[in-house]
Amino acid sequence: MAKATGTRSTAASADKSTGKRTRSAAETETIRVALVERRDELQTEYDVSITELTELQRDRLADSAGDDQADTGTKTLEREQEITLANNLLERITQVERAIDRLSEGNYGWCERCGNAIPVERLAAFPSATLCVHCKQLEERR
């Protein structure tokens, strides 16, 4: 898993006069590189997953003669689990792409709900976080 290196100043200070968030070009580029690497890793994993899913589905169709209801049910459950895993990868790719967009807009590292800085530790653990810890806790309670 690619770490969001250089995020120590992700919660960069806001310019007092304009309220605008600032981050150096080097910091932004370091974060962008880490996010793009992570997205590429996830995309590769997703592509492999889809290829394997397609091959397994083809094999199952060719090898289903003589299956009873239990065999069919087991194969269906396995296929649904594999599809769920692939969909989870796709969701994670979307989250990272959204983080890249937020970085370009200058909003990366800031909570979408309250506008406070997202702690560096949270961004290091979950680089595509869009909510601070407090807002995420509130969201999960609902």
C-alpha positions, 0 to 999 in steps of 0.5 A: 500500500502506498503511503501518503508520504509528505503529508506532514504538512497536508494540514497546511496552515490557512492564510489568515487574511484570505482564509485560503489553504496553502501547500507548497508545490513540492508537497502537493506533488509528493501527495499526488505521486503517492495517490497516483501510485495507489490508484495504479496499484488498485487499478492493476489489482482490479484488472487482474480480478476482472480477468480472473472472474471472467476466466472462472465464469467461463470455466464454470459454464463449461464444467457445470454438467452434472451439478446438483443444487448444492453445487450450483448454489456454491458456485453462485455464492463464490461468484457473488463474493468475487464480484463484491470484491471487484466492486470494492476495488472499484470503489476504492479506485473512485475514492483515490481519484476523488482525493486526486481531484480534491488535491488539484482543487486545493481541498485535500486534507480538509474536512468536507463537512466542517472545514477543519484540517484532517489529522496527518495520521488519518491521511497517512492511514487512509489517504483518500479520507474526506472527513476529519475523525470527529465528523466521520464518527458522527457519520458512523453513528447515524 
